[in-house]
Amino acid sequence: MVKDIAFVAYSVRDVPRARDFYRDTLGLSPGEAFGDHWVEFTVGNTTFGIGNGESLGFEPGASTGAAFEVDDMQAMRDRLQAAGVEVSEIFEFPACSSCFARDPEGNRFALHQRRQPAQETAA
């Protein structure tokens, strides 16, 4: 039985450059590191890892699926643009908003912001 997600990992060729991007540009908190081959970040209760996965059959720059929850979508989008990251427009959905970007290796990720539930009014 699956009980949790152990980690999410992206394959990159240049681990130090990717580490700097996720730490300095995106603002993730570094966790464990194993030389220049594997770096982990603590994201809430989950671990996001980056490493060169070519020997395991994971092509650098082809990863997708990570969605990072943010408090202020517009501010984070502006931060990425100021750092020279190409980032999509913000897409609005009933329960959230999202935009999409790529790390320096070409891996695609999302920024995500949940909407606050509407307050019920007394009848």
Backbone torsions as a table, in degrees:
resi	resn	phi	psi	omega
1	MET	NA	134.4	175.8
2	VAL	-79.2	130.5	-178.3
3	LYS	-116.3	-13.1	-178.0
4	ASP	-170.4	172.2	170.2
5	ILE	-97.9	121.3	-177.3
6	ALA	-70.3	-48.1	178.1
7	PHE	-168.4	165.7	171.0
8	VAL	-116.2	134.3	-177.6
9	ALA	-129.2	142.1	174.4
10	TYR	-117.4	139.8	177.9
11	SER	-91.7	130.6	179.1
12	VAL	-136.8	154.1	175.1
13	ARG	-85.6	-39.9	-175.3
14	ASP	-107.7	88.0	-175.5
15	VAL	-62.3	-45.7	179.0
16	PRO	-58.9	-41.9	179.2
17	ARG	-64.9	-43.5	178.8
18	ALA	-65.0	-40.7	177.0
19	ARG	-56.8	-47.2	-179.9
20	ASP	-61.8	-40.7	178.8
21	PHE	-61.8	-52.2	-176.4
22	TYR	-68.8	-32.6	178.2
23	ARG	-78.1	-54.0	-170.5
24	ASP	-85.4	-40.4	-176.8
25	THR	-85.5	-45.7	-178.7
26	LEU	-87.8	-24.4	176.8
27	GLY	86.5	21.7	178.6
28	LEU	-74.4	152.0	-179.9
29	SER	-90.2	117.6	179.4
30	PRO	-64.0	145.6	175.1
31	GLY	-118.6	-126.1	179.6
32	GLU	-68.0	147.7	174.5
33	ALA	-138.1	141.7	179.1
34	PHE	-125.0	82.1	-177.5
35	GLY	62.0	-148.7	178.1
36	ASP	-95.2	22.1	-175.6
37	HIS	-109.2	-24.7	-176.0
38	TRP	-156.7	129.8	177.3
39	VAL	-132.8	137.4	177.1
40	GLU	-113.9	149.7	176.0
41	PHE	-125.0	142.9	175.8
42	THR	-91.3	120.4	179.4
43	VAL	-127.2	98.2	-174.5
44	GLY	62.7	-124.7	178.2
45	ASN	-98.9	13.3	-175.7
46	THR	-118.1	156.7	174.5
47	THR	-107.9	131.4	173.8
48	PHE	-110.6	119.7	-176.7
49	GLY	-114.3	149.1	173.6
50	ILE	-129.3	139.0	178.4
51	GLY	-171.5	167.2	178.4
52	ASN	-83.0	107.3	-177.1
53	GLY	-99.0	14.4	-177.4
54	GLU	-56.9	-39.8	-178.7
55	SER	-67.5	-17.0	178.4
56	LEU	-99.9	1.4	179.0
57	GLY	92.3	13.2	179.3
58	PHE	-102.3	114.7	-176.7
59	GLU	-75.1	124.0	175.4
60	PRO	-58.8	139.6	178.7
61	GLY	85.1	-1.4	-177.2
62	ALA	-107.2	4.3	-177.5
63	SER	-77.5	148.6	175.9
64	THR	-147.8	168.6	170.5
65	GLY	114.4	-26.0	-179.8
66	ALA	-72.3	132.1	175.6
67	ALA	-127.0	116.8	-176.7
68	PHE	-96.6	122.5	179.7
69	GLU	-73.6	132.6	179.8
70	VAL	-125.5	158.1	177.4
71	ASP	-84.7	-31.7	-175.4
72	ASP	-137.2	96.5	-175.8
73	MET	-56.9	-48.9	-176.3
74	GLN	-62.6	-42.9	-179.7
75	ALA	-63.8	-41.5	179.8
76	MET	-69.5	-38.7	176.8
77	ARG	-61.9	-44.7	178.2
78	ASP	-61.1	-40.3	179.0
79	ARG	-60.7	-45.1	179.1
80	LEU	-64.3	-45.0	179.0
81	GLN	-60.4	-41.4	179.3
82	ALA	-63.0	-27.4	178.6
83	ALA	-87.3	4.3	178.0
84	GLY	84.6	13.8	179.4
85	VAL	-85.2	131.8	174.9
86	GLU	-76.4	122.8	-175.9
87	VAL	-133.9	142.1	-177.2
88	SER	-71.3	172.4	170.2
89	GLU	-65.1	167.7	176.2
90	ILE	-87.3	127.0	178.0
91	PHE	-99.2	132.0	-178.5
92	GLU	-101.6	130.6	177.1
93	PHE	-125.6	163.6	-177.8
94	PRO	-55.2	-39.0	-174.9
95	ALA	-104.6	-5.6	-174.2
96	CYS	-165.1	176.4	168.4
97	SER	-131.1	151.6	-177.9
98	SER	-145.8	154.7	166.6
99	CYS	-144.4	165.3	-171.3
100	PHE	-128.3	146.0	-179.4
101	ALA	-148.3	175.9	176.7
102	ARG	-128.5	145.2	174.8
103	ASP	-77.7	176.9	-177.2
104	PRO	-60.7	-19.0	179.3
105	GLU	-91.1	-10.0	-179.4
106	GLY	102.5	-0.7	177.0
107	ASN	-66.9	132.8	-177.7
108	ARG	-92.2	137.8	175.5
109	PHE	-140.4	165.9	179.3
110	ALA	-117.9	151.7	163.8
111	LEU	-104.1	142.1	-173.3
112	HIS	-139.9	137.1	175.2
113	GLN	-134.8	117.2	177.2
114	ARG	-71.5	145.5	174.3
115	ARG	-83.8	149.0	173.6
116	GLN	-71.4	137.0	177.8
117	PRO	-60.3	142.3	178.1
118	ALA	-62.4	136.9	177.6
119	GLN	-77.4	130.9	177.5
120	GLU	-75.0	138.0	178.4
121	THR	-98.8	146.5	179.5
122	ALA	-70.1	138.8	-178.7
123	ALA	-85.5	NA	NA
